[in-house]
Amino acid sequence: MSERHLIVICGPTAVGKTRIGAQLAREFGLHLVSADSRQVYKYLNIGSGKDMDEYQFEDYSVPVHMVDVEEPEEIYSLFHYQRDCFDVLRKLKDNTKPVLMVGGTGLYIESVLKKYAISEVPENRDFRIKKMNEEQSVLESELKEADPDLYKRTDTSSKKRIVRALEIHYFSSSVCPENRIPDIDIKFKVFCVKQDKEKLYERINTRLHERVKEGMIEEVKGLLDRGIPLDRLFMLGLEYKEIALFLSGKKSKEEMLRDLELGIRRMAKRQMTYFRGFERRGIPVEWVVPDDTECIREYIINRNLTQ
């Protein structure tokens, strides 16, 4: 059985994960795997926070995987992410060095670390539209009662993921294939980046307005011009939903920005809740702050992971 060592750098949105991961990848010559449910889609660049320029240095271009692997019109589920991520890990030639996994989608990270067996269940668009109109607390109660085991493995901080879990519960069957987990022994160490709430909220607001200046609204307009319907944009995340509502005349720009600030703050809070639950689900976590990540370097160096 081959072995792969993953060093996970996770945390809430806007906390600085990309910068930390890119610098470590450059210093030690490592590959980086994105763990973000929106960065897998092409053309979702500014709104998803790909920040690809941060991976480019004068002396090194960080190899980045699991970014731009699917068209935005298509559904790319947890099943697909886990399957493709293991495929990347299996094909990397040098298994003496660790791989950095960087991102804020906790369920994606957990599915790889714990090697969950996941069924491929096609999207049921009518079911999703109906369920997304229901209250999140009602959906969570429904999932908990219908499938307690699936409920325990679901990121209940996300309404979209609760709906997806219900979709899997109701529409999976014996004919839906499960991922064949490759013969890889996954060793891992998880570092979660946290920051004082007020500082994080300030970073969220600053980054939001920077991205608007960089062309985030134009990016969403381009997706609409591609013919992507509003209900699909709503499934691609908060920024795409709110900006699409603004562009379709359902909200003013001021309302959109206000709702985005509040919505991204809530999302960051939900992400932290999910990451705090890692240890309860058998994944040890070491907590770090954005400006003091020397412990990650020491972990790599002291274990001779780059030799």
Wavefront OBJ file of the C-alpha trace (Angstrom):
o trace
v 0.000 0.000 0.000
v 1.391 3.388 -0.985
v 1.476 6.196 1.547
v 0.675 9.874 1.203
v 1.223 12.500 3.881
v -1.223 15.419 3.852
v -0.676 18.656 5.729
v -4.043 20.387 5.931
v -4.334 24.148 6.343
v -7.981 24.985 6.872
v -9.997 27.787 8.412
v -12.774 30.277 7.709
v -12.991 32.487 4.653
v -10.633 35.507 4.471
v -8.344 34.249 7.250
v -5.302 34.000 4.960
v -5.047 30.266 4.210
v -3.954 30.753 0.594
v -1.020 32.990 1.508
v 0.203 30.584 4.187
v -0.127 27.548 1.921
v 1.557 29.247 -1.023
v 4.540 30.376 1.030
v 5.062 26.912 2.528
v 4.692 25.255 -0.872
v 7.340 27.573 -2.304
v 9.738 27.122 0.615
v 9.629 23.331 0.571
v 8.808 22.682 -3.083
v 5.431 21.107 -2.404
v 2.286 20.425 -4.413
v -0.936 22.020 -3.192
v -4.462 20.625 -3.378
v -7.378 23.030 -3.074
v -10.239 21.986 -0.800
v -12.886 24.460 -1.883
v -16.295 23.557 -3.256
v -16.375 26.534 -5.640
v -12.799 26.687 -6.853
v -13.381 23.429 -8.706
v -15.478 25.414 -11.206
v -14.024 27.268 -14.163
v -14.736 31.016 -14.486
v -15.535 31.361 -10.760
v -12.330 33.238 -10.049
v -12.823 36.396 -8.016
v -15.961 35.332 -6.186
v -14.490 31.994 -5.141
v -11.194 33.540 -4.024
v -8.856 31.496 -6.192
v -6.140 34.150 -5.892
v -3.960 32.227 -8.341
v -1.419 35.034 -8.465
v -0.402 34.185 -4.888
v 0.990 30.868 -6.145
v 3.368 32.562 -8.584
v 6.839 33.504 -7.344
v 9.896 34.640 -9.264
v 11.696 31.414 -8.425
v 8.803 28.959 -8.133
v 5.343 28.312 -9.521
v 3.343 26.278 -7.021
v 1.671 23.228 -8.618
v -2.017 23.590 -7.690
v -4.566 20.796 -8.087
v -8.375 20.549 -7.852
v -8.955 23.993 -9.340
v -10.863 24.611 -12.616
v -11.863 20.987 -13.116
v -15.533 21.456 -14.066
v -17.826 23.760 -16.030
v -20.117 25.939 -13.855
v -23.205 24.556 -15.581
v -22.399 21.065 -14.316
v -22.876 19.587 -10.865
v -19.642 18.689 -9.109
v -20.469 16.865 -5.911
v -18.563 15.567 -2.907
v -18.415 12.218 -4.703
v -16.581 13.808 -7.627
v -14.220 15.797 -5.428
v -13.154 12.817 -3.363
v -12.729 10.635 -6.450
v -10.637 13.205 -8.306
v -8.615 14.204 -5.260
v -7.559 10.614 -4.632
v -6.711 10.338 -8.305
v -4.392 13.355 -7.965
v -2.759 11.944 -4.845
v -2.224 8.585 -6.487
v -0.636 10.077 -9.620
v 1.827 12.412 -7.918
v 5.179 10.785 -8.569
v 7.125 11.900 -5.512
v 5.527 10.318 -2.460
v 8.428 11.231 -0.167
v 7.169 14.805 0.229
v 3.906 15.823 1.874
v 1.072 17.448 -0.044
v -0.531 20.628 1.252
v -4.335 20.588 1.308
v -5.622 24.138 1.677
v -9.235 25.268 1.870
v -12.349 26.068 3.817
v -14.743 23.313 2.762
v -14.558 21.081 5.799
v -16.614 18.267 4.355
v -14.284 17.942 1.353
v -11.300 17.713 3.682
v -12.981 15.214 5.986
v -14.113 12.968 3.133
v -10.481 12.526 2.067
v -8.918 12.185 5.513
v -11.483 9.635 6.684
v -11.891 7.994 3.250
v -15.689 7.965 3.337
v -17.516 5.627 0.978
v -19.797 7.978 -0.966
v -22.526 7.106 -3.464
v -22.819 8.985 -6.733
v -26.321 10.446 -6.736
v -27.292 12.670 -9.698
v -28.706 16.120 -9.054
v -32.483 16.395 -8.748
v -33.014 20.033 -9.664
v -36.721 20.199 -8.756
v -36.020 18.656 -5.355
v -33.209 21.132 -4.706
v -35.260 24.174 -5.659
v -38.119 23.028 -3.422
v -35.905 22.269 -0.442
v -33.844 25.462 -0.718
v -37.068 27.381 -0.062
v -37.518 25.658 3.315
v -36.059 26.813 6.625
v -32.602 25.448 7.399
v -33.629 24.292 10.886
v -36.514 22.302 9.400
v -34.221 20.664 6.870
v -31.692 19.776 9.550
v -34.386 18.128 11.684
v -35.631 16.200 8.658
v -32.168 14.865 7.877
v -31.470 13.941 11.506
v -34.672 11.914 11.686
v -34.421 10.374 8.213
v -30.765 9.321 8.290
v -28.876 9.797 11.594
v -25.606 8.395 10.226
v -25.628 10.689 7.196
v -26.599 13.579 9.469
v -23.440 13.041 11.550
v -21.277 13.251 8.414
v -22.997 16.327 6.964
v -21.831 19.925 7.260
v -25.057 21.181 8.810
v -23.708 24.737 8.856
v -24.533 24.874 5.146
v -28.127 24.761 3.943
v -26.937 23.658 0.513
v -25.142 20.659 2.005
v -28.139 19.666 4.107
v -30.253 19.681 0.953
v -27.616 17.613 -0.839
v -27.591 15.097 2.025
v -31.377 14.782 1.833
v -31.058 14.331 -1.917
v -28.591 11.495 -1.351
v -30.837 9.909 1.265
v -33.991 9.976 -0.837
v -32.575 9.213 -4.263
v -29.615 6.903 -3.686
v -30.081 3.240 -4.506
v -28.105 0.066 -4.920
v -27.396 0.993 -8.535
v -25.485 4.122 -7.532
v -21.792 3.237 -7.508
v -19.600 4.140 -4.565
v -16.160 5.638 -4.908
v -13.490 3.002 -5.056
v -11.041 4.283 -2.487
v -7.522 3.812 -3.888
v -4.948 1.772 -2.054
v -3.371 4.770 -0.314
v -2.502 5.035 3.358
v -3.365 8.629 4.265
v -1.277 10.161 7.032
v -2.293 13.662 7.981
v -1.797 16.641 10.237
v -4.454 19.338 10.422
v -3.694 22.981 11.196
v -6.705 25.273 11.486
v -6.150 29.019 11.172
v -8.300 31.106 13.472
v -8.526 34.813 14.118
v -10.205 37.177 16.535
v -13.793 37.698 15.406
v -13.582 41.451 14.976
v -10.339 41.261 13.006
v -11.778 38.531 10.811
v -14.925 40.553 10.138
v -12.757 43.529 9.204
v -10.781 41.347 6.781
v -14.022 40.011 5.295
v -15.381 43.496 4.632
v -12.071 44.764 3.210
v -11.662 41.775 0.929
v -15.258 42.010 -0.285
v -14.873 45.612 -1.411
v -11.488 44.848 -2.985
v -13.033 42.058 -5.024
v -15.863 44.268 -6.190
v -13.211 46.708 -7.464
v -11.354 43.814 -9.113
v -14.436 42.939 -11.172
v -16.498 40.460 -9.188
v -19.771 41.954 -10.434
v -18.547 41.731 -14.025
v -17.552 38.124 -13.398
v -21.114 37.227 -12.399
v -22.493 39.158 -15.368
v -20.270 37.044 -17.591
v -21.760 33.873 -16.109
v -25.276 35.165 -16.771
v -24.240 36.029 -20.326
v -23.096 32.413 -20.717
v -26.707 31.431 -20.152
v -26.344 30.123 -16.611
v -29.781 30.508 -14.960
v -30.344 32.330 -11.695
v -31.242 29.175 -9.766
v -27.894 27.642 -10.741
v -25.984 30.755 -9.658
v -27.792 30.557 -6.340
v -26.211 27.121 -5.848
v -22.702 28.435 -6.558
v -22.371 30.380 -3.342
v -23.327 33.566 -1.596
v -21.391 36.046 -3.744
v -22.862 34.666 -6.967
v -26.378 34.598 -5.544
v -26.360 38.144 -4.156
v -24.698 39.711 -7.188
v -27.099 37.875 -9.499
v -30.000 39.322 -7.514
v -28.489 42.781 -7.920
v -27.917 42.345 -11.650
v -31.478 41.104 -12.134
v -32.846 44.204 -10.413
v -34.074 42.434 -7.289
v -31.680 44.280 -4.976
v -29.871 47.610 -4.967
v -26.085 47.645 -4.877
v -26.167 48.900 -1.295
v -28.506 46.070 -0.255
v -26.319 43.547 -2.031
v -23.134 44.705 -0.281
v -24.844 44.828 3.100
v -26.252 41.332 2.704
v -22.914 40.015 1.467
v -21.061 41.409 4.470
v -23.540 39.826 6.875
v -23.795 36.589 4.908
v -20.028 36.047 4.647
v -19.666 36.669 8.370
v -22.279 34.011 9.070
v -20.539 31.638 6.674
v -17.214 32.144 8.490
v -18.915 31.379 11.786
v -20.423 28.184 10.360
v -17.055 27.125 8.969
v -15.450 27.502 12.388
v -18.246 25.476 13.952
v -17.560 22.675 11.478
v -13.797 22.717 12.054
v -14.295 22.666 15.827
v -16.227 19.461 15.287
v -13.259 17.748 13.622
v -11.848 16.431 16.878
v -15.227 15.086 17.940
v -15.240 13.122 14.684
v -11.740 11.747 15.178
v -9.582 14.368 13.415
v -7.063 16.059 15.753
v -6.552 19.777 15.086
v -3.747 22.178 15.978
v -4.959 25.765 16.079
v -2.793 28.586 14.739
v -3.185 32.309 14.115
v -2.427 33.933 10.732
v 0.774 35.686 11.853
v 2.217 32.781 13.845
v 2.409 29.709 11.662
v 5.993 28.768 12.479
v 4.688 25.546 14.026
v 3.704 24.319 10.553
v 7.242 24.883 9.260
v 8.679 23.153 12.313
v 6.355 20.212 11.804
v 7.632 19.762 8.250
v 11.289 20.235 9.157
v 11.374 18.157 12.356
v 9.832 15.143 10.656
v 12.113 15.330 7.618
v 9.005 15.360 5.433
v 10.731 17.071 2.506
v 13.657 14.711 2.186
l 1 2 3 4 5 6 7 8 9 10 11 12 13 14 15 16 17 18 19 20 21 22 23 24 25 26 27 28 29 30 31 32 33 34 35 36 37 38 39 40 41 42 43 44 45 46 47 48 49 50 51 52 53 54 55 56 57 58 59 60 61 62 63 64 65 66 67 68 69 70 71 72 73 74 75 76 77 78 79 80 81 82 83 84 85 86 87 88 89 90 91 92 93 94 95 96 97 98 99 100 101 102 103 104 105 106 107 108 109 110 111 112 113 114 115 116 117 118 119 120 121 122 123 124 125 126 127 128 129 130 131 132 133 134 135 136 137 138 139 140 141 142 143 144 145 146 147 148 149 150 151 152 153 154 155 156 157 158 159 160 161 162 163 164 165 166 167 168 169 170 171 172 173 174 175 176 177 178 179 180 181 182 183 184 185 186 187 188 189 190 191 192 193 194 195 196 197 198 199 200 201 202 203 204 205 206 207 208 209 210 211 212 213 214 215 216 217 218 219 220 221 222 223 224 225 226 227 228 229 230 231 232 233 234 235 236 237 238 239 240 241 242 243 244 245 246 247 248 249 250 251 252 253 254 255 256 257 258 259 260 261 262 263 264 265 266 267 268 269 270 271 272 273 274 275 276 277 278 279 280 281 282 283 284 285 286 287 288 289 290 291 292 293 294 295 296 297 298 299 300 301 302 303 304 305 306 307
